[in-house]
């Protein structure tokens, strides 16, 4: 069983930055593709960014150039650095781990961008 625990969310002003962390336990972290998703009120959950076990990254168009996903396999942790935040980035952010037919989710962390 894989456990994922997100942290780092909070309230930030437009143009500000946050770094989300997702710590994994109970598995061989390095073999998993990791991802960040978000869900705003009244909207479906959407992909934000992914990183493969080999370090290849992919981003949703609206966050390209502003967000950076990275992983530290020694710490079993994936990060999402979010810069130039906008009000439309407000959502609950979820960490995801996927390997073959298995997928796991964290409990989510709230990010609110507001002045």
C-alpha positions as CSV (number, residue, x, y, z in Angstrom):
1,X,0.0,0.0,0.0
2,X,1.3,3.4,-1.0
3,X,0.7,6.5,1.2
4,X,1.1,10.0,-0.2
5,X,1.1,13.0,2.0
6,X,1.0,16.5,0.5
7,X,2.1,19.7,2.2
8,X,2.9,23.3,1.4
9,X,-0.4,24.7,0.4
10,X,-1.8,27.9,1.7
11,X,-2.9,31.4,0.9
12,X,-0.8,33.5,-1.4
13,X,-1.2,36.8,-3.3
14,X,-1.4,36.9,-7.1
15,X,2.1,36.8,-8.5
16,X,3.5,34.9,-5.5
17,X,5.0,31.5,-5.1
18,X,4.5,28.3,-3.3
19,X,6.2,24.9,-3.3
20,X,4.1,21.8,-2.7
21,X,5.7,18.6,-1.5
22,X,4.4,15.1,-1.6
23,X,6.1,12.5,0.5
24,X,5.6,8.8,-0.4
25,X,5.9,5.8,1.8
26,X,5.2,2.1,1.5
27,X,6.7,1.5,-1.9
28,X,9.7,1.7,-4.1
29,X,9.2,5.4,-5.0
30,X,11.7,5.5,-7.9
31,X,9.6,3.2,-10.1
32,X,6.5,5.4,-10.0
33,X,5.5,8.1,-12.3
34,X,4.4,11.0,-10.2
35,X,1.9,13.7,-10.9
36,X,0.1,16.7,-9.6
37,X,-3.5,17.3,-10.3
38,X,-5.9,20.0,-9.1
39,X,-9.6,20.4,-8.6
40,X,-11.3,23.8,-8.3
41,X,-14.8,24.2,-6.9
42,X,-17.4,23.0,-9.3
43,X,-14.8,21.7,-11.8
44,X,-13.4,18.3,-12.7
45,X,-10.0,17.3,-11.5
46,X,-7.3,18.2,-14.0
47,X,-3.7,17.3,-14.7
48,X,-1.2,19.9,-13.8
49,X,2.2,18.2,-14.3
50,X,3.7,14.8,-14.4
51,X,7.2,13.4,-14.1
52,X,8.2,9.9,-15.1
53,X,10.5,7.5,-13.2
54,X,13.3,8.6,-15.6
55,X,12.6,12.3,-15.0
56,X,10.7,13.3,-18.1
57,X,8.2,16.0,-17.4
58,X,4.9,17.2,-18.9
59,X,2.8,20.2,-18.1
60,X,-0.7,21.5,-18.7
61,X,-0.6,24.4,-21.0
62,X,-1.8,27.1,-18.6
63,X,1.1,26.3,-16.1
64,X,4.0,26.0,-18.6
65,X,6.8,28.4,-17.7
66,X,5.3,29.0,-14.3
67,X,5.3,25.6,-12.5
68,X,8.1,23.1,-12.2
69,X,7.7,19.5,-11.1
70,X,10.7,17.6,-9.7
71,X,11.5,14.6,-7.7
72,X,14.0,13.5,-5.2
73,X,14.1,9.7,-5.1
74,X,16.4,9.6,-2.1
75,X,13.8,11.4,-0.1
76,X,10.8,9.7,-1.7
77,X,9.4,13.1,-2.5
78,X,7.9,14.9,-5.5
79,X,7.7,18.7,-5.6
80,X,5.7,21.3,-7.4
81,X,7.3,24.8,-7.5
82,X,4.6,27.3,-8.4
83,X,5.6,30.8,-9.5
84,X,3.6,33.7,-10.8
85,X,0.5,32.4,-9.3
86,X,-2.9,33.5,-10.6
87,X,-6.4,33.5,-9.0
88,X,-7.3,30.7,-11.5
89,X,-4.7,28.5,-9.9
90,X,-6.9,28.3,-6.8
91,X,-7.8,24.7,-6.2
92,X,-7.1,21.6,-4.1
93,X,-3.9,20.1,-5.4
94,X,-3.5,16.3,-5.3
95,X,-0.4,14.1,-5.6
96,X,-0.7,11.0,-7.7
97,X,1.6,7.9,-8.0
98,X,1.2,5.5,-10.9
99,X,2.9,2.3,-12.0
100,X,1.3,-0.1,-14.5
101,X,-2.3,-0.7,-13.4
102,X,-1.8,0.8,-9.9
103,X,-2.6,4.4,-9.0
104,X,-2.6,6.2,-5.6
105,X,-3.8,9.6,-4.5
106,X,-2.9,11.9,-1.6
107,X,-5.5,13.7,0.5
108,X,-4.9,17.0,-1.2
109,X,-3.7,20.4,-0.1
110,X,-5.5,23.7,-0.6
111,X,-3.9,26.5,-2.6
112,X,-5.7,29.8,-2.6
113,X,-4.5,32.7,-4.7
114,X,-6.1,35.9,-3.6
115,X,-5.3,39.5,-2.6
